[in-house]
Amino acid sequence: MDGNNLIIIDPNVSVEFEVFGKVQGCAFTKYCKDMCEELNITGWIKNTRKGTVAGKLQGSKSRIEQMIYWLSNTGSPSSHVDRCELNNWQMLAKPDYTNFSIRF
């Protein structure tokens, strides 16, 4: 390698999330699923009994970071996000899921 070539590595990662705020009853899970499909992210999302939404994201680190920004700052049009907590970051050889789903 001659020093002029740059190899950019974008590893696959996995992270669990929980979003707090007005995130139920506002199509948050549907918008999240649509965004994940657009970004080629796999995993799942669901409403929790405590009024939050929680799930798992898997995909390239750069796309996961885009999705975390959306979860933390944007959300669905009528939602209001207070905060997004992230847990259990892992590097993956390949994602465990083949698509992104809404769980009930």
The 8 nearest C-alpha neighbors of each residue, nearest first, counted from 0:
[[1, 2, 4, 3, 5, 6, 7, 8],
 [0, 2, 3, 4, 5, 6, 7, 8],
 [3, 1, 4, 0, 5, 6, 7, 8],
 [4, 2, 1, 5, 0, 6, 7, 8],
 [5, 3, 2, 6, 1, 0, 7, 8],
 [6, 4, 7, 3, 2, 0, 8, 1],
 [5, 7, 8, 4, 9, 3, 2, 0],
 [8, 6, 5, 9, 10, 4, 61, 60],
 [7, 9, 10, 6, 60, 59, 11, 5],
 [8, 10, 59, 60, 7, 61, 11, 12],
 [11, 9, 59, 60, 8, 12, 90, 91],
 [10, 12, 59, 58, 91, 60, 90, 93],
 [13, 11, 90, 91, 89, 60, 58, 57],
 [12, 14, 57, 89, 56, 88, 90, 91],
 [15, 13, 88, 56, 87, 55, 86, 16],
 [14, 16, 55, 86, 85, 54, 87, 56],
 [17, 15, 85, 54, 53, 84, 55, 86],
 [16, 18, 53, 84, 83, 52, 19, 54],
 [17, 19, 83, 52, 51, 82, 53, 84],
 [20, 18, 51, 82, 81, 80, 83, 17],
 [21, 19, 81, 80, 22, 79, 18, 51],
 [22, 20, 79, 78, 23, 80, 19, 81],
 [21, 23, 78, 20, 27, 25, 51, 79],
 [22, 24, 25, 21, 50, 27, 46, 51],
 [25, 23, 26, 22, 27, 21, 78, 77],
 [24, 26, 27, 23, 77, 78, 22, 75],
 [27, 25, 29, 28, 24, 30, 75, 23],
 [26, 28, 75, 30, 25, 29, 22, 31],
 [27, 29, 31, 30, 26, 32, 44, 101],
 [30, 28, 32, 26, 31, 27, 33, 101],
 [31, 29, 33, 27, 32, 28, 75, 34],
 [30, 32, 28, 34, 29, 33, 27, 35],
 [31, 33, 29, 35, 30, 34, 28, 36],
 [32, 34, 30, 36, 31, 35, 37, 29],
 [35, 33, 37, 31, 36, 32, 30, 38],
 [36, 34, 40, 38, 32, 37, 33, 39],
 [35, 37, 39, 33, 38, 34, 40, 32],
 [36, 38, 34, 35, 39, 33, 40, 32],
 [37, 39, 35, 36, 40, 34, 62, 66],
 [40, 38, 36, 37, 35, 41, 58, 62],
 [41, 39, 35, 58, 38, 57, 36, 56],
 [42, 40, 99, 98, 57, 96, 56, 97],
 [43, 41, 99, 56, 55, 96, 57, 98],
 [42, 44, 100, 99, 54, 55, 101, 102],
 [45, 43, 54, 101, 53, 102, 28, 100],
 [46, 44, 102, 52, 53, 101, 103, 54],
 [45, 47, 52, 51, 53, 48, 23, 50],
 [48, 46, 49, 51, 52, 50, 45, 53],
 [47, 49, 50, 46, 51, 52, 45, 23],
 [48, 50, 47, 51, 46, 52, 19, 23],
 [51, 49, 48, 47, 23, 46, 52, 22],
 [52, 50, 19, 47, 18, 49, 46, 22],
 [51, 53, 46, 18, 45, 47, 17, 22],
 [54, 52, 17, 16, 45, 44, 18, 46],
 [55, 53, 44, 43, 16, 15, 45, 17],
 [54, 56, 15, 42, 43, 14, 16, 44],
 [57, 55, 42, 14, 13, 41, 15, 40],
 [58, 56, 13, 41, 12, 40, 42, 94],
 [57, 59, 40, 11, 12, 63, 60, 41],
 [58, 60, 11, 62, 10, 61, 9, 12],
 [59, 61, 63, 62, 12, 11, 10, 9],
 [60, 62, 64, 63, 59, 65, 9, 10],
 [63, 61, 65, 64, 59, 60, 38, 66],
 [62, 64, 66, 60, 65, 61, 67, 59],
 [63, 65, 67, 61, 62, 66, 60, 68],
 [66, 64, 62, 68, 63, 67, 69, 61],
 [67, 65, 69, 63, 68, 64, 70, 62],
 [66, 68, 70, 64, 69, 65, 71, 63],
 [67, 69, 71, 65, 66, 70, 72, 64],
 [70, 68, 73, 66, 67, 72, 71, 74],
 [71, 69, 67, 74, 68, 72, 66, 73],
 [72, 70, 68, 83, 69, 82, 67, 73],
 [73, 71, 69, 68, 70, 74, 80, 82],
 [74, 72, 69, 70, 71, 75, 68, 80],
 [75, 73, 70, 69, 78, 72, 27, 76],
 [74, 76, 27, 78, 77, 30, 26, 73],
 [77, 75, 78, 74, 25, 73, 27, 79],
 [78, 76, 25, 75, 79, 26, 74, 21],
 [79, 77, 22, 75, 21, 76, 25, 74],
 [78, 80, 21, 20, 22, 81, 77, 74],
 [79, 81, 20, 82, 19, 21, 78, 71],
 [82, 80, 20, 19, 79, 83, 18, 71],
 [83, 81, 19, 80, 71, 18, 84, 20],
 [82, 84, 18, 71, 17, 19, 85, 70],
 [83, 85, 17, 16, 18, 82, 86, 19],
 [86, 84, 16, 15, 83, 14, 17, 87],
 [87, 85, 15, 88, 14, 16, 84, 17],
 [86, 88, 14, 15, 89, 85, 13, 16],
 [89, 87, 14, 13, 86, 12, 90, 15],
 [90, 88, 13, 12, 87, 91, 14, 11],
 [89, 91, 12, 11, 13, 92, 88, 10],
 [92, 90, 93, 11, 12, 89, 94, 13],
 [91, 93, 11, 90, 94, 10, 12, 95],
 [92, 94, 91, 11, 95, 58, 12, 57],
 [93, 95, 96, 57, 91, 58, 92, 11],
 [94, 96, 93, 97, 57, 42, 41, 91],
 [97, 95, 94, 41, 98, 42, 99, 57],
 [96, 98, 41, 95, 99, 94, 42, 40],
 [99, 97, 41, 96, 42, 100, 40, 36],
 [100, 98, 41, 42, 43, 32, 36, 35],
 [101, 99, 43, 102, 98, 42, 44, 32],
 [100, 102, 44, 43, 45, 28, 103, 32],
 [101, 103, 45, 44, 100, 43, 46, 54],
 [102, 45, 101, 46, 44, 47, 100, 43]]
